[in-house]
């Protein structure tokens, strides 16, 4: 998958005020600029970031995720990560970001935690 093939979709979650954002493709410095402004403008009560179709994330993409987490937490909202593969999960573990993010194996598990 080339880096230019990044896209995302949104859909409402099962509970009112929940938005699921599903990324498709790598979240990297070269792919995030068209997405980051729209992502930062998303202010649902609960945002679930579905990474199940994200093969990898670089440091810039991880920074965008952490910034969204901080913004949501500061506003009293929830930000959950779902479906990260081994490679993305290892990056979050290595950088100690996983200690502050709420991560779940699936979107369904994230929604069940609410």
N, C-alpha and C positions, 0 to 999 in steps of 0.2 A: 504494500500500500504506500503510495507516495504521499509526502507531506502535504501536497496540495489537495488531497482528497479529504480533508477534515470537514466535518459538518456536524450539526447537532439538531435535535428535535426536542420539543417540550410537550408535555401532556400533564393533565391534572392527575393527582394521586387519588387514592381511595377516600381520603379524608379531606374535608373542606379546608382550603388554605394551603394545601400541599401541591407543590410543583415538582415534577420529575424532569430533569434535563439529562438527555442521553447523548453522550459524545460518540462520534463515529470517526475514528482516525486518531493519529497521535496529537497530543496537546503539547506543542513546542513553541519556541520563540517565533518561528516562521509561520505558524498556523493560528496563533492565538489573537492576533491583533484585530481581525474582523469580528471575533467573538467576544473579546473581553469587555467592550463597552456595553454590549447587550447583556452579558452575564452579570456585570456589576449593577445594572439597572433592575435586575430581578430581585424583588423584595417580598416573596411569599412568606407566610408564617413558618413554613417548613419547605426547605429546598433539598431534594435528594439528587445528588450528582451520580448518574449511572455511568460507570467507567467500563462496563462489560464489553464494549466494542472499541476500547482505547488500548492499542498495543503497547504504547509507552508514553511517558510524560517526562519532559526535561525539567531543569531547574526553574526556568521561566514559567512553565505550565504549573509546576508545583507552587510557585510563588502566587500565581493567580488563584489557585485553590485555597491556599492559606489566607490570602487577603479576603476572599469571599467568606471564609469561616469567621474571621475576626469581625468583619462587617455585620454578619448575621448575629453573632454572639453579642456584640455591642448593642444591637437593636432589640435584644431579647427574643430573637428568632432561632430556629433550629437549622443546622446545616449537616447533612449526613452524606457519607460516601458509600456507594454500593458497587459491587461487582469488579473491584480492582483485581487484575490478574497478578500472577506471581511477580512479574517484573516491576509493576507499579507499586505493589505492596512492599516489595523489598526497598524501593526508593524511599517510601514513606517511613519504613522502619529504620533505615540507615540514617536518615536525616532527623530522626526523632519526632517527626511531624505526626506520626501515627499515635503518639501519646496524647495529642490534643484533639485529633479528629475522631469523630464517631464513624467507624467503618463497619460495614456489614457485607456478607458474601453475596447477597442479592437485594434487589429493590424490594421484594416481598418481605424479606427479613427487616429491612430498614423501616418499612411501613408498619410492620407488626410491633416495632419497638416504641411506636408513638403512643 
